[in-house]
């Protein structure tokens, strides 16, 4: 029961945080977005849509997520952010 309550609170906080970030974005089709730890690129695409740019870049450690993000049109490099920047 407590797990469900905390998970629900976390989801609400994450959604609020995501909305706050998106509300700070201005439209600029020349903008370049770099998402460090981009996972499968879902958030990267949301940012790109909000900013109105297709210049999307990411760094991700997980091979499967890298391929998924690339298939979504994001220029992704495989890398570990705890090591030298790729």
Buried (B, 14 or more C-beta within 10 A) or exposed (E): EEEEEEEEEEEEEEEEEEEEEBEEBEEEEEBEBEBEEBBBBEBBBBBBEBBEBBBBBBBBBBEEBBBBBBEBEBEBEBBEEEEEEE
